[in-house]
Every structure is written in structure tokens, then in C-alpha cells.
Amino acid sequence: MTMRTVPRSYSIAPSIMLNDGPRVDIDPALRLARNQEKEDIKGLNNKFSDVISR
């Protein structure tokens, strides 16, 4: 049994529609809450990694 390779060609075309979606402004209170959540998660992640490394 011989194996032969099949040439494959892949191309990726940029989609203009993805870049031209509707602009939605985020409520400042929501942005603040998201940023606080990110910081909280980072802190918890650091604590967890400290526990694991012990």
C-alpha cells in the first residue's frame, strides 16, 4: 500500500462586511463593570496560580 500526498490549497479572503458592522457605543457604567470584572478575574487567577505553585 502506497500513500500519496494530496496537495491542498487554502486561502483566506478578508471579509469587508465584518469590519463594517454597526457601531454600538457601550454604556460607561457597563464598561466600568466589565473592567472591574476583568481586574477581579486577574486577581483571582493570580491567587489560584500561587496556590498551585506551592
Secondary structure, 3 states (H helix, E strand, C coil): CCCCCCCCCCCCCCCHHHHCCCCCCCCHHHHHHHHHHHHHHHHHHHHHHHHHHC
